[in-house]
Amino acid sequence: MARIVTPGSILGKAGEVSDGLGCYVEGDEAFSSVTGITHQDGRGRLISVDVIRERKAIVPLVGSVVTCRVLRINSRFATVEILVVDGIPLRSVFRGIIRVQDVREFEVDQVDIPKSFRPGDIVVAEVISLGDKQYHSLSTAKDEHGVIHALCSQSGEAMVPINSEQMQCPKTQINEWRKVAKS
């Protein structure tokens, strides 16, 4: 079954996936190297990820659900690059910020951006305002929004969620704080 993936999305176990265009193998897992649609051969094995070409200009609007990559963090907000809007990959670059008060709905005064996001994380968020000319304002306050892909800061391995606030490296067993999206 074809599905939309973003860079870093896990495509499956290395032995179950052909190392085709738009894919790479790291360790025992295969990942997408592009934003696109997966394609399979007649036996259901993934053979490539094809980049989706836009037919019309897609822009993030208030209420849009976006997939983005964290570029930088500080104590007040995370700066992100928006990759996908409402399931459609973008060709144009849009930037966004997730402010400390927009990370979650409860205990907002206790949110710590470095414990919520790290550069390189892939995050699902909602556009809450168009902001200024440079940045859209985003929120991860809903349970289904937050980090969906993160790499271990020590081993570089893809981590797995263990609860709504932590992910674990399968190689080192180290836990790292994140605002994890509920699946």
Wavefront OBJ file of the C-alpha trace (Angstrom):
o trace
v 0.000 0.000 0.000
v 1.429 3.388 -0.996
v 1.903 5.959 1.738
v 3.344 9.448 2.069
v 6.684 9.592 3.882
v 9.146 12.303 4.900
v 12.948 12.176 5.258
v 13.837 9.868 8.123
v 10.545 7.933 8.056
v 11.078 4.267 8.834
v 10.095 2.191 5.803
v 10.667 -1.228 7.348
v 13.338 -3.759 8.171
v 16.337 -3.684 5.818
v 15.752 -7.249 4.602
v 12.106 -6.545 3.762
v 12.809 -3.436 1.673
v 14.763 -3.084 -1.569
v 17.362 -0.328 -1.309
v 15.868 1.751 -4.145
v 15.633 5.405 -5.102
v 14.697 7.674 -2.209
v 15.609 5.008 0.379
v 18.640 4.195 2.475
v 19.530 1.488 4.960
v 21.040 2.258 8.346
v 21.592 -0.593 10.759
v 18.761 -3.052 10.326
v 16.145 -0.524 9.177
v 15.374 1.245 5.898
v 14.504 4.951 5.879
v 13.136 7.479 3.386
v 15.630 10.076 2.176
v 12.982 12.235 0.462
v 9.424 13.442 0.934
v 7.279 11.371 -1.369
v 5.088 8.330 -2.004
v 6.252 4.748 -1.479
v 6.040 2.300 -4.391
v 6.076 -1.492 -4.161
v 6.818 -4.347 -6.547
v 4.322 -7.126 -7.320
v 5.275 -9.016 -4.143
v 4.615 -6.030 -1.877
v 8.302 -5.185 -1.330
v 9.068 -1.477 -1.244
v 11.242 -0.557 -4.204
v 11.349 3.261 -4.191
v 10.075 6.533 -2.778
v 9.046 8.928 -5.540
v 9.117 12.656 -4.884
v 5.682 14.232 -5.145
v 5.502 17.172 -7.501
v 3.018 19.889 -6.633
v 0.388 20.844 -9.161
v -0.604 24.034 -7.396
v 0.931 26.204 -4.731
v 0.386 24.717 -1.290
v 0.670 27.038 1.693
v 0.117 26.438 5.403
v -3.161 27.949 6.632
v -4.587 28.286 10.139
v -5.793 24.819 11.116
v -3.460 22.989 8.715
v -1.626 19.995 10.137
v 2.045 20.208 9.190
v 5.040 17.907 9.390
v 8.259 19.766 10.052
v 11.930 19.363 10.947
v 13.358 21.165 13.985
v 16.200 23.467 12.929
v 17.106 25.294 16.167
v 15.931 25.530 19.749
v 16.285 28.027 22.561
v 14.558 28.438 25.911
v 11.562 30.270 24.382
v 10.796 28.425 21.129
v 11.804 25.868 18.500
v 12.378 27.015 14.920
v 11.211 24.521 12.290
v 11.172 23.985 8.540
v 7.717 22.930 7.299
v 7.971 19.908 4.965
v 4.357 18.734 4.522
v 0.997 20.548 4.752
v -2.173 18.483 5.223
v -0.411 15.414 3.808
v 1.004 17.203 0.750
v 4.808 17.594 0.531
v 6.039 21.117 -0.194
v 8.506 22.377 -2.769
v 8.601 25.866 -1.256
v 10.297 26.522 2.052
v 8.138 27.688 4.942
v 9.401 28.256 8.454
v 7.540 28.056 11.718
v 8.037 28.466 15.430
v 6.657 26.444 18.311
v 6.599 28.738 21.338
v 6.993 27.362 24.858
v 3.332 28.181 25.650
v 2.166 26.195 22.579
v 3.978 22.910 23.320
v 1.243 21.371 25.494
v -2.104 22.300 27.071
v -1.266 21.580 30.720
v 1.485 22.816 33.058
v 2.538 25.335 30.414
v 4.722 27.131 32.947
v 6.812 23.949 33.357
v 7.525 23.351 29.647
v 11.218 23.176 28.767
v 11.897 23.450 25.014
v 15.174 21.424 25.147
v 13.222 18.620 26.875
v 10.502 18.800 24.204
v 12.409 19.048 20.903
v 15.933 18.735 19.542
v 17.373 19.856 16.196
v 16.682 17.215 13.550
v 13.482 15.918 15.167
v 10.489 15.413 12.868
v 7.367 16.944 14.421
v 3.647 17.021 13.598
v 2.002 20.327 14.573
v -1.002 22.517 13.826
v -0.793 26.020 12.351
v -2.378 28.377 14.905
v -1.549 31.688 13.228
v 0.140 32.894 10.092
v 2.576 34.939 12.175
v 4.789 37.413 10.394
v 6.377 37.194 6.939
v 9.061 34.794 8.141
v 7.412 32.350 10.554
v 4.086 30.561 10.993
v 3.046 29.975 14.620
v 2.590 26.273 15.353
v 1.201 24.236 18.243
v 1.872 20.700 19.480
v -0.620 21.001 22.362
v -2.934 18.241 21.097
v -2.002 14.682 22.091
v -1.609 13.574 18.464
v 0.917 16.355 17.802
v 4.586 16.274 18.748
v 7.761 14.391 17.839
v 7.235 11.430 15.479
v 10.900 10.736 14.642
v 14.033 11.461 16.667
v 17.604 10.224 16.677
v 19.521 9.324 19.828
v 21.983 12.084 20.729
v 24.679 9.502 21.525
v 24.282 6.670 18.998
v 22.405 8.409 16.173
v 19.894 5.529 16.093
v 16.174 6.145 15.527
v 14.428 6.167 18.898
v 11.078 4.663 19.846
v 8.451 6.347 22.043
v 8.018 4.861 25.514
v 5.488 7.403 26.840
v 4.190 10.901 26.045
v 7.372 12.558 27.326
v 10.230 10.177 26.511
v 11.788 8.206 23.678
v 14.309 5.389 24.034
v 17.284 4.365 21.926
v 17.001 0.644 21.122
v 20.800 0.359 20.872
v 21.925 2.119 24.082
v 18.651 1.923 26.080
v 19.120 5.640 26.876
v 15.896 7.607 27.441
v 15.622 11.165 26.111
v 12.925 13.742 26.831
v 10.591 14.745 23.989
v 7.004 15.962 23.556
v 5.967 12.722 21.842
v 3.009 12.563 19.439
v 0.418 9.989 20.466
v -0.059 7.451 17.674
l 1 2 3 4 5 6 7 8 9 10 11 12 13 14 15 16 17 18 19 20 21 22 23 24 25 26 27 28 29 30 31 32 33 34 35 36 37 38 39 40 41 42 43 44 45 46 47 48 49 50 51 52 53 54 55 56 57 58 59 60 61 62 63 64 65 66 67 68 69 70 71 72 73 74 75 76 77 78 79 80 81 82 83 84 85 86 87 88 89 90 91 92 93 94 95 96 97 98 99 100 101 102 103 104 105 106 107 108 109 110 111 112 113 114 115 116 117 118 119 120 121 122 123 124 125 126 127 128 129 130 131 132 133 134 135 136 137 138 139 140 141 142 143 144 145 146 147 148 149 150 151 152 153 154 155 156 157 158 159 160 161 162 163 164 165 166 167 168 169 170 171 172 173 174 175 176 177 178 179 180 181 182 183
